[in-house]
Amino acid sequence: QVQLVESGGGLVQAGGSLRLSCAASDRTFSAYSMGWFRQAPGKEREFVAAINWSGVHIYYRDSVKGRFTISRDNAKTTVYLQMNSLKPEDTALYYCAADGGPAQDMVVNLYAVDYWGQGTQVTVSS
């Protein structure tokens, strides 16, 4: 059982930045692809970004490309999401995710995720 704990959310003005972190409890962290998803009120959970175990393969949803950066530190069993140039439409509850399969699976299949964090709120004011 992998436990994921997110942190770093908050309230920020449009154009600002936030860095989300997700700490994993399991020493097998490096065996997992990691991802970030988000869910706004009244909307379905959607893919944001994913990274494979080595950090070589990275994927983003189109609307965050060039603004968000996903990275991981396997020694610290932590994955990060650097969010720049934030927009009000980025407001959502952001979830960390772990997938025992390829990172690309999470791009198209929410149900590929094996473990979820509890979420951290990001609110962007206009």
DSSP file (Angstrom, degrees, kcal/mol; ACC not computed):
  #  RESIDUE AA STRUCTURE BP1 BP2  ACC     N-H-->O    O-->H-N    N-H-->O    O-->H-N    TCO  KAPPA ALPHA  PHI   PSI    X-CA   Y-CA   Z-CA
    1    1 A Q              0   0    0      0, 0.0     2,-0.5     0, 0.0   114,-0.1   0.000 360.0 360.0 360.0 120.8    0.0    0.0    0.0
    2    2 A V        -     0   0    0    112,-0.1     2,-0.5    23,-0.1   114,-0.1  -0.856 360.0-154.9 -99.0 125.8    1.5    3.3   -1.1
    3    3 A Q        -     0   0    0     -2,-0.5    22,-2.1   112,-0.1     2,-0.4  -0.865   7.9-164.1-101.1 133.7    0.4    6.4    0.8
    4    4 A L  E     -A   24   0A   0     -2,-0.5   114,-0.6   112,-0.4     2,-0.5  -0.966   4.6-170.6-120.9 129.8    0.6    9.7   -1.0
    5    5 A V  E     -A   23   0A   0     18,-2.1    18,-2.5    -2,-0.4     2,-0.2  -0.962   8.6-158.1-126.1 115.1    0.5   13.1    0.8
    6    6 A E  E     +A   22   0A   0     -2,-0.5     2,-0.3    16,-0.2    16,-0.2  -0.543  16.7 165.6 -88.3 155.0    0.2   16.3   -1.1
    7    7 A S  E     +A   21   0A   0     14,-2.1    14,-2.7    -2,-0.2   113,-0.1  -0.966  40.7  68.8-155.4 166.5    1.2   19.7    0.0
    8    8 A G        +     0   0    0     -2,-0.3    11,-0.3     1,-0.3    14,-0.0   0.372  61.0 132.9 104.3  -4.7    1.8   23.2   -1.4
    9    9 A G        +     0   0    0     12,-0.1     2,-0.3     9,-0.1    -1,-0.3  -0.190  23.0 121.4 -71.7 172.2   -1.7   24.2   -2.5
   10   10 A G  E     -d  122   0B   0    111,-0.9   113,-2.7   110,-0.1     2,-0.5  -0.988  59.7 -52.3 164.9-167.6   -3.2   27.6   -1.6
   11   11 A L  E     +d  123   0B   0     -2,-0.3     2,-0.3   111,-0.2   113,-0.2  -0.875  53.4 165.2-104.1 130.6   -4.7   30.8   -2.9
   12   12 A V  E     -d  124   0B   0    111,-2.6   113,-2.4    -2,-0.5     2,-0.1  -0.985  35.0-110.7-144.0 151.0   -2.8   32.8   -5.5
   13   13 A Q  E >   -d  125   0B   0     -2,-0.3     3,-2.3   111,-0.2    73,-0.2  -0.461  51.7 -81.2 -78.4 155.0   -3.5   35.6   -7.9
   14   14 A A  T 3  S+     0   0    0    111,-2.4    73,-0.2     1,-0.3    -1,-0.1  -0.289 120.7  29.9 -54.0 136.5   -3.7   35.0  -11.6
   15   15 A G  T 3  S+     0   0    0     71,-3.1    70,-0.6     1,-0.3    -1,-0.3   0.258  99.5 115.5  92.9 -11.0   -0.2   35.0  -13.1
   16   16 A G    <   -     0   0    0     -3,-2.3    70,-2.3    70,-0.2     2,-0.3  -0.073  57.6-122.2 -82.7-174.2    1.3   33.7   -9.9
   17   17 A S        -     0   0    0     67,-0.2     2,-0.3    68,-0.2    67,-0.2  -0.931  20.6-179.4-132.9 152.8    3.0   30.4   -9.1
   18   18 A L  E     - B   0  83A   0     65,-2.2    65,-3.3    -2,-0.3     2,-0.5  -0.981  16.2-146.6-144.1 152.7    2.7   27.5   -6.8
   19   19 A R  E     - B   0  82A   0    -11,-0.3     2,-0.3    -2,-0.3    63,-0.2  -0.967  14.2-159.0-123.8 116.2    4.7   24.3   -6.3
   20   20 A L  E     - B   0  81A   0     61,-2.7    61,-2.3    -2,-0.5     2,-0.3  -0.690   6.6-164.1 -90.2 144.6    2.9   21.2   -5.3
   21   21 A S  E     -AB   7  80A   0    -14,-2.7   -14,-2.1    -2,-0.3     2,-0.4  -0.945   7.9-165.3-125.8 150.9    4.7   18.3   -3.6
   22   22 A C  E     -AB   6  79A   0     57,-1.9    57,-2.2    -2,-0.3     2,-0.5  -0.933   7.8-160.5-138.0 112.6    3.6   14.7   -3.1
   23   23 A A  E     -AB   5  78A   0    -18,-2.5   -18,-2.1    -2,-0.4     2,-0.3  -0.805   8.5-151.5 -96.8 130.5    5.5   12.6   -0.7
   24   24 A A  E     -A    4   0A   0     53,-3.1   -20,-0.2    -2,-0.5     5,-0.1  -0.783   9.8-151.7-102.9 145.2    5.2    8.8   -1.0
   25   25 A S        +     0   0    0    -22,-2.1     2,-0.3    -2,-0.3    -1,-0.1   0.679  69.3  89.1 -85.4 -18.6    5.5    6.4    1.9
   26   26 A D    >   -     0   0    0    -23,-0.3     3,-1.3     1,-0.1    -2,-0.1  -0.639  65.8-147.3 -94.2 136.4    6.8    3.4   -0.1
   27   27 A R  G >  S+     0   0    0     -2,-0.3     3,-0.5     1,-0.3    -1,-0.1   0.635  98.8  69.0 -71.3 -12.4   10.5    2.7   -0.8
   28   28 A T  G >   +     0   0    0      1,-0.2     3,-2.7     2,-0.1     4,-0.4   0.232  64.0 119.4 -87.0  15.6    9.4    1.2   -4.1
   29   29 A F  G X   +     0   0    0     -3,-1.3     3,-2.1     1,-0.3    -1,-0.2   0.846  65.1  61.9 -45.4 -43.3    8.5    4.7   -5.2
   30   30 A S  G <  S+     0   0    0     -3,-0.5    -1,-0.3     1,-0.3    -2,-0.1   0.638  94.9  62.8 -66.6 -12.1   11.0    4.6   -8.1
   31   31 A A  G <  S+     0   0    0     -3,-2.7     2,-0.3     2,-0.1    -1,-0.3   0.594  94.3  80.6 -84.7 -10.8    9.0    1.6   -9.6
   32   32 A Y  S <  S-     0   0    0     -3,-2.1     2,-0.3    -4,-0.4    68,-0.2  -0.737  74.4-132.5-102.5 142.3    5.9    3.8  -10.1
   33   33 A S  E     -E   99   0B   0     66,-2.9    66,-3.0    68,-0.4     2,-0.3  -0.696  33.7-149.0 -75.7 144.7    4.9    6.2  -12.7
   34   34 A M  E     +EF  98  51B   0     17,-2.5    17,-2.8    -2,-0.3     2,-0.3  -0.893  19.4 173.5-122.4 150.0    3.6    9.3  -11.0
   35   35 A G  E     -EF  97  50B   0     62,-2.5    62,-2.4    -2,-0.3     2,-0.4  -0.943  25.3-133.1-148.1 168.7    1.0   11.8  -12.0
   36   36 A W  E     +EF  96  49B   0     13,-2.8    12,-2.4    -2,-0.3    13,-1.8  -0.991  23.6 176.7-125.1 135.8   -1.1   14.8  -11.1
   37   37 A F  E     -EF  95  47B   0     58,-2.6    58,-2.8    -2,-0.4     2,-0.3  -0.834  10.1-155.6-126.4 166.9   -4.8   15.1  -11.7
   38   38 A R  E     -EF  94  46B   0      8,-2.2     8,-3.1    -2,-0.3     2,-0.4  -0.990   6.7-162.5-145.0 156.0   -7.3   17.8  -10.8
   39   39 A Q  E     -E   93   0B   0     54,-1.9    54,-2.4    -2,-0.3     6,-0.2  -0.946   6.6-161.0-142.7 118.9  -11.0   18.1  -10.2
   40   40 A A    >   -     0   0    0      4,-0.4     3,-2.3    -2,-0.4    52,-0.1  -0.602  45.7 -76.5 -91.5 157.1  -13.0   21.4  -10.2
   41   41 A P  T 3  S+     0   0    0      0, 0.0    -1,-0.1     0, 0.0     3,-0.1  -0.297 118.5   7.4 -56.3 129.6  -16.4   21.6   -8.5
   42   42 A G  T 3  S+     0   0    0      1,-0.3     2,-0.3    -3,-0.1    -3,-0.0   0.511 113.6  99.3  78.4   4.1  -19.1   20.0  -10.7
   43   43 A K  S <  S-     0   0    0     -3,-2.3    -1,-0.3     1,-0.0     2,-0.1  -0.803  75.8-100.9-121.3 163.6  -16.5   18.6  -13.1
   44   44 A E        -     0   0    0     -2,-0.3    -4,-0.4     1,-0.1     2,-0.2  -0.430  45.8 -93.4 -78.4 156.2  -14.9   15.3  -13.6
   45   45 A R        -     0   0    0     -6,-0.2     2,-0.3    -2,-0.1    -6,-0.2  -0.485  50.6-164.1 -66.8 136.5  -11.4   14.5  -12.5
   46   46 A E  E     -F   38   0B   0     -8,-3.1    -8,-2.2    -2,-0.2     2,-0.1  -0.930  21.6-103.9-130.8 151.7   -8.9   15.2  -15.3
   47   47 A F  E     +F   37   0B   0     -2,-0.3   -10,-0.2   -10,-0.2     3,-0.1  -0.415  35.2 168.2 -68.1 141.8   -5.3   14.4  -16.1
   48   48 A V  E     -     0   0B   0    -12,-2.4    13,-2.2     1,-0.4     2,-0.3   0.679  59.5 -20.4-118.0 -53.8   -2.8   17.1  -15.7
   49   49 A A  E     -FG  36  60B   0    -13,-1.8   -13,-2.8    11,-0.2    -1,-0.4  -0.993  50.8-167.1-158.9 154.6    0.7   15.6  -15.9
   50   50 A A  E     -FG  35  59B   0      9,-2.2     9,-2.4    -2,-0.3     2,-0.4  -0.993   0.8-167.9-147.6 152.9    2.6   12.4  -15.7
   51   51 A I  E     -FG  34  58B   0    -17,-2.8   -17,-2.5    -2,-0.3     7,-0.2  -1.000  20.2-127.8-142.6 137.6    6.2   11.2  -15.4
   52   52 A N    >   -     0   0    0      5,-2.3     3,-0.8    -2,-0.4   -20,-0.1  -0.195  42.1 -88.4 -80.1 179.4    7.7    7.8  -15.7
   53   53 A W  T 3  S+     0   0    0      1,-0.3   -21,-0.1   -22,-0.2    21,-0.1   0.814 126.5  39.6 -60.6 -33.4   10.0    6.2  -13.1
   54   54 A S  T 3  S-     0   0    0    -23,-0.1    -1,-0.3     3,-0.0    18,-0.1   0.594 106.8-119.3 -93.9 -11.1   13.2    7.7  -14.6
   55   55 A G  S <  S+     0   0    0     -3,-0.8    -2,-0.1     2,-0.2     3,-0.1   0.506  85.7 110.7  85.3   3.4   11.8   11.1  -15.5
   56   56 A V        +     0   0    0      1,-0.2     2,-0.6    -5,-0.0    -3,-0.0   0.883  69.3  54.5 -78.3 -39.7   12.6   10.5  -19.2
   57   57 A H        +     0   0    0      2,-0.0    -5,-2.3     0, 0.0     2,-0.4  -0.868  68.6 170.4-104.1 118.8    8.9   10.3  -20.4
   58   58 A I  E     -G   51   0B   0     -2,-0.6     2,-0.3    -7,-0.2    -7,-0.2  -0.971  10.1-171.1-130.8 141.3    6.7   13.2  -19.4
   59   59 A Y  E     -G   50   0B   0     -9,-2.4    -9,-2.2    -2,-0.4     2,-0.3  -0.978   2.5-176.5-135.1 145.3    3.2   14.1  -20.5
   60   60 A Y  E     -G   49   0B   0     -2,-0.3   -11,-0.2   -11,-0.2     2,-0.2  -0.971  32.2-109.7-136.1 151.1    1.0   17.1  -20.0
   61   61 A R    >>  -     0   0    0    -13,-2.2     3,-1.6    -2,-0.3     4,-0.8  -0.549  41.3-112.2 -72.5 152.5   -2.6   18.1  -20.9
   62   62 A D  G >4 S+     0   0    0      1,-0.3     3,-0.9    -2,-0.2    -1,-0.1   0.851 111.1  61.1 -58.1 -38.8   -2.6   20.7  -23.6
   63   63 A S  G 34 S+     0   0    0      1,-0.2    -1,-0.3     3,-0.0   -15,-0.0   0.631 110.3  40.1 -69.8 -12.3   -3.9   23.5  -21.5
   64   64 A V  G X> S+     0   0    0     -3,-1.6     4,-2.4   -16,-0.2     3,-2.3   0.476  81.5 123.9-112.8  -4.7   -0.9   23.4  -19.0
   65   65 A K  T << S+     0   0    0     -3,-0.9     4,-0.1    -4,-0.8    -3,-0.0  -0.333  81.4  16.8 -59.2 134.4    1.9   22.8  -21.5
   66   66 A G  T 34 S+     0   0    0      2,-0.4    -1,-0.3     1,-0.1     3,-0.1   0.272 126.2  58.8  85.8 -11.1    4.5   25.6  -21.2
   67   67 A R  T <4 S+     0   0    0     -3,-2.3    17,-2.2     1,-0.2     2,-0.3   0.700  98.4  52.4-115.8 -35.7    3.2   26.6  -17.7
   68   68 A F  E  <  -C   83   0A   0     -4,-2.4    -2,-0.4    15,-0.2     2,-0.4  -0.795  59.4-166.8-107.7 147.4    3.4   23.5  -15.6
   69   69 A T  E     -C   82   0A   0     13,-2.4    13,-3.0    -2,-0.3     2,-0.4  -0.983   4.8-158.7-134.8 124.1    6.4   21.3  -15.0
   70   70 A I  E     +C   81   0A   0     -2,-0.4     2,-0.3    11,-0.2    11,-0.2  -0.805  22.0 160.0 -98.5 142.4    6.4   17.8  -13.4
   71   71 A S  E     -C   80   0A   0      9,-1.7     9,-3.1    -2,-0.4     2,-0.3  -0.954  20.0-151.1-151.7 168.0    9.5   16.4  -11.8
   72   72 A R  E     -C   79   0A   0     -2,-0.3     2,-0.5     7,-0.3     7,-0.2  -0.991  11.6-155.2-146.3 153.2   10.5   13.7   -9.3
   73   73 A D  E >>> -C   78   0A   0      5,-3.0     5,-1.8    -2,-0.3     3,-0.6  -0.909   9.5-171.4-127.3 100.8   13.2   12.9   -6.8
   74   74 A N  G >45S+     0   0    0     -2,-0.5     3,-0.5     1,-0.3   -44,-0.2   0.819  85.2  59.1 -66.5 -30.0   13.4    9.2   -6.3
   75   75 A A  G 345S+     0   0    0      1,-0.2    -1,-0.3    -3,-0.1   -46,-0.0   0.852 114.8  36.6 -66.0 -32.4   15.8    9.5   -3.4
   76   76 A K  G <45S-     0   0    0     -3,-0.6    -1,-0.2     2,-0.2    -2,-0.2   0.379 105.3-130.1 -97.8   2.4   13.3   11.7   -1.6
   77   77 A T  T <<5 +     0   0    0     -3,-0.5   -53,-3.1    -4,-0.5     2,-0.4   0.903  65.7 129.9  46.5  49.2   10.3    9.6   -2.8
   78   78 A T  E   < -BC  23  73A   0     -5,-1.8    -5,-3.0   -55,-0.2     2,-0.4  -0.985  45.7-160.3-135.8 140.4    8.6   12.9   -3.9
   79   79 A V  E     -BC  22  72A   0    -57,-2.2   -57,-1.9    -2,-0.4     2,-0.3  -0.938  16.1-157.7-117.8 146.2    7.0   14.1   -7.0
   80   80 A Y  E     -BC  21  71A   0     -9,-3.1    -9,-1.7    -2,-0.4     2,-0.4  -0.836  15.3-160.0-123.1 155.9    6.5   17.8   -7.8
   81   81 A L  E     -BC  20  70A   0    -61,-2.3   -61,-2.7    -2,-0.3     2,-0.6  -0.881  10.9-162.4-135.0 105.6    4.3   20.0   -9.9
   82   82 A Q  E     -BC  19  69A   0    -13,-3.0   -13,-2.4    -2,-0.4     2,-0.6  -0.783  10.7-166.5 -86.4 122.2    5.6   23.5  -10.5
   83   83 A M  E     +BC  18  68A   0    -65,-3.3   -65,-2.2    -2,-0.6     2,-0.3  -0.944  10.6 173.7-117.9 115.4    2.8   25.7  -11.7
   84   84 A N        +     0   0    0    -17,-2.2   -67,-0.2    -2,-0.6   -68,-0.2  -0.735  59.8  23.7-114.5 164.7    3.5   29.1  -13.3
   85   85 A S  S    S-     0   0    0    -70,-0.6    -1,-0.2    -2,-0.3   -68,-0.2   0.900  84.8-160.4  48.6  48.6    1.3   31.7  -15.0
   86   86 A L        -     0   0    0    -70,-2.3   -71,-3.1    -3,-0.2   -70,-0.2  -0.243   7.6-158.3 -65.3 147.2   -1.7   30.3  -13.1
   87   87 A K    >   -     0   0    0    -73,-0.2     3,-2.4   -72,-0.1     4,-0.3  -0.863  31.5-110.2-122.7 156.1   -5.1   31.1  -14.5
   88   88 A P  G >  S+     0   0    0      0, 0.0     3,-1.7     0, 0.0    36,-0.3   0.839 117.3  63.3 -54.9 -32.0   -8.5   31.1  -12.7
   89   89 A E  G 3  S+     0   0    0      1,-0.3   -49,-0.0   -49,-0.0    -3,-0.0   0.556  89.4  68.8 -73.2  -5.1   -9.5   28.0  -14.7
   90   90 A D  G <  S+     0   0    0     -3,-2.4    -1,-0.3    34,-0.0     2,-0.2   0.528  71.3 120.8 -83.7  -7.1   -6.6   26.1  -13.0
   91   91 A T    <   +     0   0    0     -3,-1.7     2,-0.3    -4,-0.3    32,-0.2  -0.399  40.8 107.0 -61.4 125.0   -8.6   26.3   -9.8
   92   92 A A  E    S- H   0 122B   0     30,-2.1    30,-2.7    -2,-0.2     2,-0.6  -0.972  75.8 -78.7-178.5 171.3   -9.3   22.8   -8.5
   93   93 A L  E     -EH  39 121B   0    -54,-2.4   -54,-1.9    -2,-0.3     2,-0.5  -0.866  49.7-146.2 -89.1 122.1   -8.5   20.1   -6.0
   94   94 A Y  E     -EH  38 120B   0     26,-2.9    26,-2.1    -2,-0.6     2,-0.4  -0.804  13.3-163.1-100.7 129.3   -5.2   18.6   -7.2
   95   95 A Y  E     -E   37   0B   0    -58,-2.8   -58,-2.6    -2,-0.5     2,-0.3  -0.893  12.4-140.4-114.6 138.3   -4.5   14.9   -6.6
   96   96 A C  E     -E   36   0B   0     -2,-0.4    21,-2.2   -60,-0.2     2,-0.3  -0.701  26.0-167.1 -87.5 147.4   -1.2   13.0   -6.7
   97   97 A A  E     -EI  35 116B   0    -62,-2.4   -62,-2.5    -2,-0.3     2,-0.4  -0.990  15.7-155.5-141.6 146.9   -1.4    9.6   -8.3
   98   98 A A  E     -EI  34 115B   0     17,-2.3    16,-2.7    -2,-0.3    17,-1.8  -0.982  11.2-173.9-123.7 134.5    0.8    6.5   -8.6
   99   99 A D  E     -E   33   0B   0    -66,-3.0   -66,-2.9    -2,-0.4    14,-0.1  -0.992  21.6-153.0-131.2 125.9    0.6    3.9  -11.4
  100  100 A G  S    S+     0   0    0     -2,-0.4     3,-0.1    12,-0.3    -1,-0.1   0.552  82.0  60.9 -73.4  -7.2    2.5    0.7  -11.6
  101  101 A G  S    S-     0   0    0     11,-0.3   -68,-0.4     1,-0.2    -2,-0.2  -0.268 106.9 -44.3-105.3-166.5    2.3    0.8  -15.4
  102  102 A P    >>  -     0   0    0      0, 0.0     3,-1.4     0, 0.0     4,-0.5  -0.279  48.9-124.6 -62.3 145.8    3.6    3.2  -18.0
  103  103 A A  H >> S+     0   0    0      1,-0.3     3,-1.2     2,-0.2     4,-0.6   0.838 108.3  67.2 -59.4 -33.2    3.1    6.9  -17.4
  104  104 A Q  H >> S+     0   0    0      1,-0.3     3,-0.9     2,-0.2     4,-0.8   0.776  86.3  70.4 -61.5 -25.6    1.3    7.2  -20.7
  105  105 A D  H X> S+     0   0    0     -3,-1.4     4,-1.7     1,-0.2     3,-0.7   0.879  93.5  55.3 -58.1 -38.4   -1.5    5.0  -19.3
  106  106 A M  H << S+     0   0    0     -3,-1.2    -1,-0.2    -4,-0.5    -2,-0.2   0.729  94.3  69.6 -70.4 -21.2   -2.6    7.9  -17.0
  107  107 A V  H << S+     0   0    0     -3,-0.9    -1,-0.2    -4,-0.6   -60,-0.2   0.890 118.7  16.2 -62.8 -38.7   -3.0   10.3  -19.9
  108  108 A V  H << S+     0   0    0     -4,-0.8     2,-0.4    -3,-0.7    -2,-0.2   0.539 123.7  55.3-113.7 -10.6   -6.0    8.5  -21.3
  109  109 A N    ><  -     0   0    0     -4,-1.7     3,-1.9    -5,-0.2     4,-0.3  -0.862  47.6-174.0-138.0 101.6   -7.2    6.2  -18.4
  110  110 A L  G >  S+     0   0    0     -2,-0.4     3,-1.3     1,-0.3    -1,-0.1   0.819  89.5  61.9 -55.7 -33.2   -8.1    7.6  -15.0
  111  111 A Y  G 3  S+     0   0    0      1,-0.3    -1,-0.3    -6,-0.1    -5,-0.1   0.435  81.9  79.7 -82.7   1.5   -8.6    4.0  -13.8
  112  112 A A  G <  S+     0   0    0     -3,-1.9   -12,-0.3    -7,-0.2   -11,-0.3   0.671  71.2 104.8 -74.4 -17.1   -4.9    3.1  -14.5
  113  113 A V    <   -     0   0    0     -3,-1.3   -14,-0.2    -4,-0.3     3,-0.1  -0.450  49.9-173.1 -70.6 132.5   -4.1    4.8  -11.2
  114  114 A D        +     0   0    0    -16,-2.7     2,-0.4     1,-0.3   -15,-0.2   0.801  69.7  23.5 -92.3 -34.9   -3.3    2.4   -8.4
  115  115 A Y  E     -I   98   0B   0    -17,-1.8   -17,-2.3  -114,-0.1     2,-0.3  -0.990  63.8-162.6-138.4 143.6   -3.0    4.9   -5.6
  116  116 A W  E     -I   97   0B   0     -2,-0.4  -112,-0.4   -19,-0.2   -19,-0.2  -0.917  13.8-135.3-121.9 148.3   -4.4    8.4   -4.9
  117  117 A G        -     0   0    0    -21,-2.2  -112,-0.2    -2,-0.3     3,-0.1  -0.323  34.2-105.4 -84.4-178.5   -3.5   11.1   -2.5
  118  118 A Q        -     0   0    0   -114,-0.6  -113,-0.1     1,-0.1   -23,-0.1   0.628  62.2-114.5 -87.6 -13.8   -6.1   13.0   -0.5
  119  119 A G        -     0   0    0      1,-0.1     2,-0.4   -23,-0.0   -24,-0.2   0.102  16.6-127.6  98.5 150.1   -5.8   16.2   -2.6
  120  120 A T  E     - H   0  94B   0    -26,-2.1   -26,-2.9  -113,-0.1     2,-0.3  -0.999  26.4-119.7-135.3 134.4   -4.6   19.8   -2.1
  121  121 A Q  E     - H   0  93B   0     -2,-0.4  -111,-0.9   -28,-0.2     2,-0.5  -0.543  23.3-171.6 -81.4 131.8   -6.7   22.8   -3.0
  122  122 A V  E     -dH  10  92B   0    -30,-2.7   -30,-2.1    -2,-0.3     2,-0.5  -0.990   5.4-177.3-119.4 123.0   -5.4   25.3   -5.6
  123  123 A T  E     -d   11   0B   0   -113,-2.7  -111,-2.6    -2,-0.5     2,-0.6  -0.983   6.7-167.2-124.4 124.1   -7.4   28.5   -5.9
  124  124 A V  E     -d   12   0B   0     -2,-0.5     2,-0.3   -36,-0.3  -111,-0.2  -0.945  10.5-153.7-113.7 118.0   -6.5   31.2   -8.5
  125  125 A S  E      d   13   0B   0   -113,-2.4  -111,-2.4    -2,-0.6    -2,-0.0  -0.640 360.0 360.0 -92.1 148.4   -8.2   34.5   -8.2
  126  126 A S              0   0    0     -2,-0.3    -1,-0.1  -113,-0.2  -113,-0.1   0.449 360.0 360.0 -89.4 360.0   -8.7   36.9  -11.1
